[in-house]
Amino acid sequence: MTSLVTGGCGFIGSHMVDRLLSEGHDVRVIDNLSTGRLENLDHLKGHKNLSIYQMDIRNKEEIQPIFKDVDYIFHFAALADIVPSIQRPQDYYSSNVLGTFNVVECAKNTNIKKLLYAASSSCYGIPDQYPTRETAEIRPQYPYALTKRLGEETILHWGQVYGLPVITLRLFNVYGTRSRTSGTYGAVFGVFLAQKLANKPFTVVGDGTQTRDFTYVTDIVDAFYTAAMSDIKQDTFNVGSGGTYSINRLCELLGGEITNIPKRPGEPDCTFADTSKIHDVLGWEPKISFEDGVSKVLENIDYWRKAPVWTPDTIVDATEDWFKYLK
């Protein structure tokens, strides 16, 4: 089998590459390296079944040849994080919406077995019910969430109209080794790990009792592989850990002092996936406990040594537009 992974040098994508190679696939990676890092695949350097193409999914003519004779497509390439999506919405539309359009257009006239899309649970916004089912109302709160949702709608629509065999997986709070270390203020693990390395307190939003459905990256990859190999198509599934964990509990596991910063608008107090559908239909369930996942991250903490160290003052500056527009 031949699989194509967009964003394959990124956080989830690089773990997907690992899994596919271990399953005997020939793997092609497309990544423009704007947030992905070649070093995420350094351990695979010279692998005879891996080809890496430094290309941008926004350039349809450039990427089209890479889709030839591909069996499976795993589409992870996207811009992430809330604040820059507020500041640079055009970039997010061009990458997450137009880029996804290019991917399905390139896939449309091939004989693929399955196209899988990394959708985001941020499409639910602040839901009415927890755990949150796939049927919950869609309420994106910021441009990142909206563009990921529009990408998902594009994938599903191309499945409906053109018969592409597609599945979208709505991911909840993915964490693990190789998560982003860019200069953008974003995911809590990257922020906290850099602070721990610098012996700085963890900047906890609000009182830290808010909870997140932290799902370990290899469980996410397993859900993608399970969905790809199934007979199911034209469907959407939540992917979560089966639990929801407080930020204060995360700080306990990481070990360190805490300083509290103001609560932010547009953020839910809880994220918690109802995963009964993916369990019932695909037989998938997570394997990595929150405690074990955090332990795995701490074993590889040096990965975040070059990440920016955020302080309450620099966070105020970085999130100014967040408070301005999402109030």
Secondary structure, DSSP 8 states (H G I E B T S, - for coil): -EEEEETTTSHHHHHHHHHHHHTT-EEEEE---SS--GGGGGGGTT-TTEEEE---TT-HHHHGGGGTT-SEEEE------HHHHHH-HHHHIIIIIIHHHHHHHHHHTS--SEEEEEEEGGGG-S-SSSSB-TTS-----SHHHHHHHHHHHHHHHHHHHH---EEEEEE-SEE-TT---SSS---HHHHHHHHHHTT--EEEETTS--EE--EEHHHHHHHHHHHHHSS--SEEEEE--SS-EEHHHHHHHH---EEEE---TT--SB--B--HHHHHHH-------HHHHHHHHHHTGGGGTTS----HHHHHHHTHHHHHHH-
